[in-house]
Amino acid sequence: MKAGKMVHVIDVQQASMTVNAAGTPVQTWSKLATLRAELIEQSTEEFLRGAGDTGVTTLAFRTRHVSGITTDHRVSFDGAAFDIEEIVAIGRRRGLELRCKRGQP
């Protein structure tokens, strides 16, 4: 994994429940980690073919290995939030490929 290809900055976020002023529980997202990542330009065909929906944006990021990232987290990239659909380990704790999906509003 070459550092020169990791030109994008992504934030991995985790959800937590807080209570607003009205006493209603609200889900909020806080930053878990900020990572340098390589954006894979839709080269993961088997993942993209499975997406199927035309109103869905799919991205894949390659980054260094970070312990504790799960599909319960999400990725914030370029002002948009993407749900992590799949995590693929690269080598033995060498890196991660985060396959993410975001539906169009």
MDTraj code that builds the backbone (N, CA, C; nanometers):
import mdtraj as md
import numpy as np

residues = "MET LYS ALA GLY LYS MET VAL HIS VAL ILE ASP VAL GLN GLN ALA SER MET THR VAL ASN ALA ALA GLY THR PRO VAL GLN THR TRP SER LYS LEU ALA THR LEU ARG ALA GLU LEU ILE GLU GLN SER THR GLU GLU PHE LEU ARG GLY ALA GLY ASP THR GLY VAL THR THR LEU ALA PHE ARG THR ARG HIS VAL SER GLY ILE THR THR ASP HIS ARG VAL SER PHE ASP GLY ALA ALA PHE ASP ILE GLU GLU ILE VAL ALA ILE GLY ARG ARG ARG GLY LEU GLU LEU ARG CYS LYS ARG GLY GLN PRO".split()
xyz = np.array([
    [0.0853, -0.1164, 0.0000],
    [0.0000, 0.0000, 0.0000],
    [0.0906, 0.1236, 0.0000],
    [0.0797, 0.2046, -0.1039],
    [0.1666, 0.3208, -0.1174],
    [0.0990, 0.4449, -0.0600],
    [0.1721, 0.5168, 0.0208],
    [0.1187, 0.6366, 0.0845],
    [0.0847, 0.7448, -0.0183],
    [0.1542, 0.7463, -0.1315],
    [0.1294, 0.8466, -0.2338],
    [-0.0091, 0.8384, -0.2958],
    [-0.0730, 0.7219, -0.2886],
    [-0.2076, 0.7058, -0.3437],
    [-0.3152, 0.7498, -0.2447],
    [-0.2793, 0.7644, -0.1193],
    [-0.3770, 0.8018, -0.0166],
    [-0.3858, 0.9535, -0.0080],
    [-0.4582, 1.0113, -0.1021],
    [-0.4663, 1.1562, -0.1133],
    [-0.5944, 1.2144, -0.0535],
    [-0.6874, 1.1302, -0.0118],
    [-0.8141, 1.1765, 0.0437],
    [-0.8136, 1.1627, 0.1960],
    [-0.8885, 1.2475, 0.2618],
    [-0.9038, 1.2406, 0.4069],
    [-1.0481, 1.2015, 0.4366],
    [-1.0643, 1.0943, 0.5161],
    [-1.1980, 1.0498, 0.5548],
    [-1.2064, 1.0478, 0.7068],
    [-1.3272, 1.0633, 0.7572],
    [-1.3532, 1.0498, 0.8999],
    [-1.4395, 0.9268, 0.9204],
    [-1.3994, 0.8411, 1.0121],
    [-1.4827, 0.7287, 1.0527],
    [-1.5588, 0.7762, 1.1757],
    [-1.6908, 0.7641, 1.1710],
    [-1.7755, 0.8157, 1.2782],
    [-1.8528, 0.7036, 1.3451],
    [-1.8833, 0.7238, 1.4747],
    [-1.9625, 0.6269, 1.5493],
    [-2.0875, 0.6947, 1.6024],
    [-2.1946, 0.6191, 1.6109],
    [-2.3234, 0.6716, 1.6562],
    [-2.3322, 0.6646, 1.8080],
    [-2.4040, 0.7611, 1.8632],
    [-2.4367, 0.7581, 2.0055],
    [-2.5727, 0.8238, 2.0226],
    [-2.6386, 0.7882, 2.1288],
    [-2.7707, 0.8443, 2.1563],
    [-2.7575, 0.9550, 2.2605],
    [-2.8169, 1.0700, 2.2301],
    [-2.8226, 1.1809, 2.3242],
    [-2.9678, 1.2229, 2.3391],
    [-2.9931, 1.3043, 2.4376],
    [-3.1283, 1.3527, 2.4615],
    [-3.1312, 1.5018, 2.4301],
    [-3.2266, 1.5429, 2.3442],
    [-3.2365, 1.6843, 2.3087],
    [-3.3121, 1.7613, 2.4171],
    [-3.3327, 1.8903, 2.3952],
    [-3.3976, 1.9768, 2.4944],
    [-3.5405, 1.9337, 2.5247],
    [-3.6074, 1.8691, 2.4303],
    [-3.7450, 1.8243, 2.4504],
    [-3.7518, 1.6898, 2.5221],
    [-3.6356, 1.6298, 2.5498],
    [-3.6331, 1.5016, 2.6182],
    [-3.6440, 1.3818, 2.5260],
    [-3.6315, 1.4046, 2.3959],
    [-3.6403, 1.2973, 2.2977],
    [-3.5012, 1.2433, 2.2662],
    [-3.4832, 1.1111, 2.2637],
    [-3.3528, 1.0559, 2.2249],
    [-3.3241, 1.0844, 2.0777],
    [-3.2025, 1.1281, 2.0502],
    [-3.1600, 1.1635, 1.9148],
    [-3.0260, 1.0961, 1.8881],
    [-3.0115, 1.0378, 1.7690],
    [-2.8847, 0.9758, 1.7318],
    [-2.7904, 1.0837, 1.6809],
    [-2.6705, 1.0887, 1.7369],
    [-2.5680, 1.1820, 1.6921],
    [-2.4436, 1.1030, 1.6529],
    [-2.3617, 1.1635, 1.5693],
    [-2.2408, 1.0973, 1.5211],
    [-2.1197, 1.1750, 1.5691],
    [-2.0211, 1.1020, 1.6215],
    [-1.8968, 1.1640, 1.6662],
    [-1.7795, 1.0970, 1.5952],
    [-1.6707, 1.1712, 1.5829],
    [-1.5537, 1.1232, 1.5091],
    [-1.4800, 1.0161, 1.5893],
    [-1.4551, 0.9031, 1.5252],
    [-1.3779, 0.7943, 1.5855],
    [-1.2323, 0.8026, 1.5408],
    [-1.2111, 0.8299, 1.4115],
    [-1.0753, 0.8382, 1.3568],
    [-1.0752, 0.9207, 1.2294],
    [-0.9652, 0.9898, 1.2053],
    [-0.9423, 1.0595, 1.0795],
    [-0.8304, 0.9854, 1.0086],
    [-0.8555, 0.9445, 0.8843],
    [-0.7622, 0.8593, 0.8116],
    [-0.7324, 0.9145, 0.6732],
    [-0.6125, 0.8868, 0.6250],
    [-0.5789, 0.9099, 0.4846],
    [-0.6250, 0.7864, 0.4092],
    [-0.6823, 0.8053, 0.2903],
    [-0.7375, 0.6914, 0.2173],
    [-0.7231, 0.7108, 0.0669],
    [-0.7250, 0.5983, -0.0016],
    [-0.7275, 0.5962, -0.1484],
    [-0.8710, 0.5675, -0.1900],
    [-0.9258, 0.6514, -0.2763],
    [-1.0593, 0.6289, -0.3300],
    [-1.0468, 0.5377, -0.4507],
    [-1.1139, 0.4242, -0.4431],
    [-1.1096, 0.3277, -0.5529],
    [-1.2224, 0.3633, -0.6492],
    [-1.1888, 0.3881, -0.7715],
    [-1.2851, 0.4326, -0.8715],
    [-1.3675, 0.3170, -0.9256],
    [-1.4649, 0.2725, -0.8509],
    [-1.5588, 0.1688, -0.8929],
    [-1.4888, 0.0502, -0.9599],
    [-1.3745, 0.0092, -0.9072],
    [-1.3035, -0.1038, -0.9657],
    [-1.3437, -0.2366, -0.9026],
    [-1.4238, -0.2322, -0.7989],
    [-1.4669, -0.3532, -0.7315],
    [-1.5987, -0.3975, -0.7931],
    [-1.5926, -0.4635, -0.9068],
    [-1.7114, -0.4950, -0.9854],
    [-1.8120, -0.5827, -0.9131],
    [-1.7664, -0.6851, -0.8413],
    [-1.8612, -0.7744, -0.7752],
    [-1.9422, -0.7011, -0.6696],
    [-1.8827, -0.6014, -0.6063],
    [-1.9555, -0.5222, -0.5074],
    [-2.0559, -0.4303, -0.5764],
    [-2.0140, -0.3649, -0.6820],
    [-2.0999, -0.2690, -0.7502],
    [-2.2143, -0.3372, -0.8236],
    [-2.1897, -0.4552, -0.8797],
    [-2.2958, -0.5283, -0.9469],
    [-2.4055, -0.5664, -0.8488],
    [-2.3667, -0.5971, -0.7260],
    [-2.4635, -0.6343, -0.6245],
    [-2.5465, -0.5166, -0.5770],
    [-2.4978, -0.3943, -0.5958],
    [-2.5712, -0.2764, -0.5498],
    [-2.7035, -0.2633, -0.6248],
    [-2.6991, -0.2675, -0.7560],
    [-2.8198, -0.2726, -0.8363],
    [-2.9018, -0.1455, -0.8429],
    [-2.9231, -0.0754, -0.7334],
    [-3.0090, 0.0429, -0.7332],
    [-2.9399, 0.1596, -0.8027],
    [-3.0161, 0.2309, -0.8856],
    [-2.9578, 0.3439, -0.9571],
    [-2.9506, 0.4685, -0.8688],
    [-3.0315, 0.4758, -0.7647],
    [-3.0313, 0.5910, -0.6760],
    [-2.9343, 0.5780, -0.5605],
    [-2.8361, 0.4897, -0.5728],
    [-2.7419, 0.4646, -0.4643],
    [-2.6004, 0.4962, -0.5114],
    [-2.5276, 0.5716, -0.4296],
    [-2.3881, 0.6010, -0.4583],
    [-2.3020, 0.5028, -0.3803],
    [-2.2110, 0.4363, -0.4482],
    [-2.1222, 0.3413, -0.3817],
    [-1.9784, 0.3859, -0.4010],
    [-1.9006, 0.3765, -0.2956],
    [-1.7591, 0.4100, -0.2987],
    [-1.6827, 0.3047, -0.2217],
    [-1.5562, 0.2900, -0.2545],
    [-1.4686, 0.2018, -0.1779],
    [-1.3410, 0.2792, -0.1457],
    [-1.2966, 0.2669, -0.0222],
    [-1.1760, 0.3349, 0.0244],
    [-1.0762, 0.2313, 0.0724],
    [-0.9480, 0.2525, 0.0418],
    [-0.8414, 0.1708, 0.0993],
    [-0.7635, 0.2599, 0.1951],
    [-0.7381, 0.2066, 0.3138],
    [-0.6680, 0.2829, 0.4151],
    [-0.5825, 0.1895, 0.4998],
    [-0.5019, 0.2459, 0.5863],
    [-0.4219, 0.1657, 0.6790],
    [-0.5138, 0.0940, 0.7762],
    [-0.4648, -0.0119, 0.8354],
    [-0.5449, -0.0905, 0.9295],
    [-0.5708, -0.0120, 1.0578],
    [-0.6957, -0.0116, 1.1011],
    [-0.7357, 0.0467, 1.2289],
    [-0.8256, -0.0559, 1.2977],
    [-0.7907, -0.0926, 1.4184],
    [-0.8716, -0.1905, 1.4921],
    [-1.0016, -0.1268, 1.5385],
    [-1.1064, -0.2076, 1.5406],
    [-1.2325, -0.1630, 1.5982],
    [-1.3338, -0.1053, 1.5013],
    [-1.2999, -0.0882, 1.3754],
    [-1.3967, -0.0368, 1.2788],
    [-1.4913, -0.1493, 1.2395],
    [-1.6222, -0.1219, 1.2467],
    [-1.7238, -0.2209, 1.2123],
    [-1.8231, -0.1593, 1.1149],
    [-1.9194, -0.2393, 1.0723],
    [-2.0230, -0.1899, 0.9818],
    [-2.1256, -0.1028, 1.0549],
    [-2.1146, -0.0921, 1.1869],
    [-2.2008, -0.0004, 1.2628],
    [-2.1531, 0.1437, 1.2503],
    [-2.0310, 0.1627, 1.2039],
    [-1.9755, 0.2958, 1.1861],
    [-2.0120, 0.3487, 1.0470],
    [-1.9766, 0.4735, 1.0219],
    [-1.9965, 0.5304, 0.8886],
    [-1.8747, 0.6138, 0.8516],
    [-1.8640, 0.6469, 0.7227],
    [-1.7531, 0.7266, 0.6710],
    [-1.8075, 0.8613, 0.6256],
    [-1.7412, 0.9669, 0.6677],
    [-1.7732, 1.1012, 0.6205],
    [-1.6649, 1.1398, 0.5198],
    [-1.7075, 1.1711, 0.3973],
    [-1.6139, 1.2042, 0.2906],
    [-1.6729, 1.3131, 0.2035],
    [-1.5998, 1.4186, 0.1845],
    [-1.6380, 1.5263, 0.0936],
    [-1.7756, 1.5832, 0.1286],
    [-1.8044, 1.5955, 0.2577],
    [-1.9299, 1.6547, 0.3025],
    [-2.0497, 1.5615, 0.3018],
    [-2.0300, 1.4350, 0.2712],
    [-2.1405, 1.3387, 0.2681],
    [-2.1086, 1.2211, 0.3609],
    [-2.2141, 1.1575, 0.4108],
    [-2.1987, 1.0417, 0.4987],
    [-2.2321, 0.9139, 0.4215],
    [-2.1485, 0.8133, 0.4371],
    [-2.1652, 0.6855, 0.3695],
    [-2.1680, 0.5742, 0.4733],
    [-2.2678, 0.4870, 0.4658],
    [-2.2750, 0.3712, 0.5545],
    [-2.1737, 0.2671, 0.5093],
    [-2.1025, 0.2084, 0.6042],
    [-2.0075, 0.1027, 0.5708],
    [-2.0858, -0.0262, 0.5520],
    [-2.0825, -0.0803, 0.4318],
    [-2.1541, -0.2026, 0.3981],
    [-2.0682, -0.3267, 0.4189],
    [-1.9380, -0.3139, 0.3935],
    [-1.8486, -0.4292, 0.4022],
    [-1.7075, -0.3816, 0.4334],
    [-1.6352, -0.4610, 0.5127],
    [-1.4963, -0.4320, 0.5456],
    [-1.4128, -0.5519, 0.5023],
    [-1.3145, -0.5254, 0.4170],
    [-1.2282, -0.6315, 0.3667],
    [-1.0870, -0.6057, 0.4185],
    [-1.0307, -0.7040, 0.4873],
    [-0.8942, -0.6915, 0.5385],
    [-0.7949, -0.7101, 0.4245],
    [-0.6911, -0.6291, 0.4231],
    [-0.5845, -0.6394, 0.3242],
    [-0.4610, -0.6895, 0.3978],
    [-0.4205, -0.8099, 0.3667],
    [-0.3041, -0.8679, 0.4333],
    [-0.3301, -0.8922, 0.5813],
    [-0.2242, -0.9099, 0.6547],
    [-0.2336, -0.9304, 0.7995],
    [-0.2167, -0.7960, 0.8684],
    [-0.3302, -0.7338, 0.9000],
    [-0.3312, -0.6043, 0.9674],
    [-0.2518, -0.4984, 0.8904],
    [-0.2531, -0.5102, 0.7588],
    [-0.1820, -0.4142, 0.6746],
    [-0.2723, -0.2984, 0.6343],
    [-0.3957, -0.3313, 0.5970],
    [-0.4867, -0.2273, 0.5536],
    [-0.6300, -0.2756, 0.5540],
    [-0.7213, -0.1839, 0.5234],
    [-0.8638, -0.2140, 0.5161],
    [-0.9203, -0.1563, 0.3876],
    [-1.0159, -0.2269, 0.3314],
    [-1.0950, -0.1721, 0.2223],
    [-1.2357, -0.1541, 0.2769],
    [-1.2813, -0.0307, 0.2818],
    [-1.4140, 0.0031, 0.3332],
    [-1.5054, 0.0255, 0.2140],
    [-1.6032, -0.0611, 0.1974],
    [-1.6998, -0.0489, 0.0872],
    [-1.8245, 0.0164, 0.1441],
    [-1.8570, 0.1320, 0.0895],
    [-1.9606, 0.2178, 0.1483],
    [-2.0722, 0.2468, 0.0493],
    [-2.1873, 0.2808, 0.1033],
    [-2.3053, 0.3070, 0.0204],
    [-2.3828, 0.4255, 0.0776],
    [-2.4356, 0.5086, -0.0123],
    [-2.5211, 0.6212, 0.0277],
    [-2.6348, 0.6322, -0.0704],
    [-2.7564, 0.6351, -0.0203],
    [-2.8738, 0.6532, -0.1045],
    [-2.8945, 0.8002, -0.1376],
    [-2.9513, 0.8261, -0.2530],
    [-2.9789, 0.9637, -0.2939],
    [-3.1042, 1.0133, -0.2206],
    [-3.1021, 1.1383, -0.1701],
    [-3.2207, 1.1920, -0.1016],
    [-3.3345, 1.2234, -0.1950],
])
top = md.Topology()
chain = top.add_chain()
for i, resn in enumerate(residues, 1):
    res = top.add_residue(resn, chain, resSeq=i)
    for name in ("N", "CA", "C"):
        top.add_atom(name, md.element.get_by_symbol(name[0]), res)
traj = md.Trajectory(xyz[None], top)
